[in-house]
Amino acid sequence: MDALILTSKISFDGENIFYKNRQSVLTRYNVSRGETTLYENIIARDFCMDEQSIYYVSRTDGGGVYSCDKDGNNKKLIGNVPAMSVTCDADNIYVLAGESGKEIVFSKSGW
């Protein structure tokens, strides 16, 4: 497994550890198989997860906020805002806007 950067966010879903590698590429490490998978099309400033999806701030388009399935498929734009960070709970996605520093809330049922 790639060396983890201690300041990176790490998520565990019971089978896989998700993290950003040194190039900010979202990476999945399957614990039981010892396999590492790079999500080469996801260069993330920040990310969070729920039971079904990964939510992330893209580094490649000025900080847009996206969702995708845990396998990296079905990428969807949630908000075209220059974001710095993203968190989520069961109902909402919370984004810290880069320019204003304000929190923006997207309802998961709204898109």
C-alpha positions as CSV (number, residue, x, y, z in Angstrom):
1,M,0.0,0.0,0.0
2,D,1.2,3.5,-0.8
3,A,2.5,5.4,2.2
4,L,-0.4,7.3,3.7
5,I,0.0,11.0,4.3
6,L,-1.0,11.7,7.8
7,T,-2.9,14.9,7.0
8,S,-5.1,13.1,4.5
9,K,-8.6,12.0,5.2
10,I,-9.0,8.3,5.4
11,S,-12.3,6.3,5.2
12,F,-13.0,2.7,5.9
13,D,-16.1,0.9,4.6
14,G,-15.5,-2.5,6.3
15,E,-13.6,-3.9,3.3
16,N,-11.6,-1.0,1.8
17,I,-9.5,1.9,3.0
18,F,-10.0,5.0,0.9
19,Y,-7.4,7.8,0.9
20,K,-5.7,10.3,-1.4
21,N,-2.2,9.4,-2.5
22,R,0.7,11.9,-2.7
23,Q,-0.6,13.1,-6.1
24,S,-4.1,13.6,-4.6
25,V,-5.5,10.7,-6.6
26,L,-8.3,9.0,-4.8
27,T,-7.1,5.5,-3.9
28,R,-8.8,2.3,-2.6
29,Y,-6.9,-0.4,-0.7
30,N,-8.8,-3.7,-0.3
31,V,-7.7,-5.0,3.0
32,S,-8.4,-8.7,2.5
33,R,-6.9,-9.0,-1.0
34,G,-4.1,-6.5,-0.4
35,E,-4.9,-4.8,-3.7
36,T,-4.6,-1.1,-4.4
37,T,-6.9,0.6,-7.0
38,L,-6.2,4.1,-8.2
39,Y,-9.2,6.2,-9.3
40,E,-7.1,7.9,-12.0
41,N,-9.9,10.2,-13.1
42,I,-10.5,11.5,-9.5
43,I,-7.9,14.1,-8.4
44,A,-9.4,15.3,-5.1
45,R,-8.7,18.2,-2.8
46,D,-11.0,16.6,-0.2
47,F,-13.5,13.7,0.0
48,C,-16.1,12.0,2.2
49,M,-18.2,8.9,1.9
50,D,-21.5,7.4,2.9
51,E,-22.9,3.9,2.5
52,Q,-23.3,4.2,-1.3
53,S,-21.2,7.1,-2.6
54,I,-18.0,9.1,-2.5
55,Y,-18.3,12.9,-2.5
56,Y,-15.2,14.9,-3.5
57,V,-13.8,18.3,-4.4
58,S,-12.0,18.1,-7.7
59,R,-8.6,19.6,-8.1
60,T,-8.8,19.6,-11.9
61,D,-11.7,22.0,-12.5
62,G,-11.4,24.7,-9.9
63,G,-13.0,22.9,-7.0
64,G,-16.3,21.6,-8.3
65,V,-18.1,19.1,-6.0
66,Y,-18.9,15.7,-7.4
67,S,-20.3,12.3,-6.4
68,C,-19.5,8.9,-7.7
69,D,-20.2,5.3,-6.8
70,K,-17.6,3.6,-4.5
71,D,-16.1,1.9,-7.6
72,G,-15.5,5.4,-9.2
73,N,-18.3,5.1,-11.8
74,N,-21.4,7.3,-12.3
75,K,-19.6,10.6,-11.7
76,K,-22.1,13.5,-11.2
77,L,-21.5,17.2,-10.7
78,I,-23.3,18.3,-7.5
79,G,-22.2,21.9,-7.4
80,N,-20.0,24.1,-9.6
81,V,-18.6,26.1,-6.7
82,P,-14.9,26.7,-5.9
83,A,-14.9,24.5,-2.8
84,M,-12.1,23.7,-0.2
85,S,-13.7,20.8,1.7
86,V,-16.6,18.5,1.8
87,T,-18.4,16.5,4.5
88,C,-21.7,14.6,4.5
89,D,-24.3,13.0,6.7
90,A,-27.3,10.9,6.0
91,D,-29.3,13.7,4.4
92,N,-26.9,16.4,3.2
93,I,-23.5,17.3,1.6
94,Y,-21.7,20.2,3.3
95,V,-19.2,22.2,1.3
96,L,-16.8,24.9,2.5
97,A,-16.7,27.5,-0.3
98,G,-13.2,28.6,-1.2
99,E,-13.8,32.3,-1.9
100,S,-16.3,33.2,0.8
101,G,-15.5,30.6,3.5
102,K,-19.2,30.0,3.8
103,E,-20.8,26.6,4.2
104,I,-23.1,25.5,1.4
105,V,-25.5,22.7,1.9
106,F,-26.7,20.4,-0.8
107,S,-29.6,18.0,-0.1
108,K,-28.8,14.4,-1.2
109,S,-32.5,14.1,-2.3
110,G,-32.2,17.3,-4.4
111,W,-30.1,15.9,-7.3
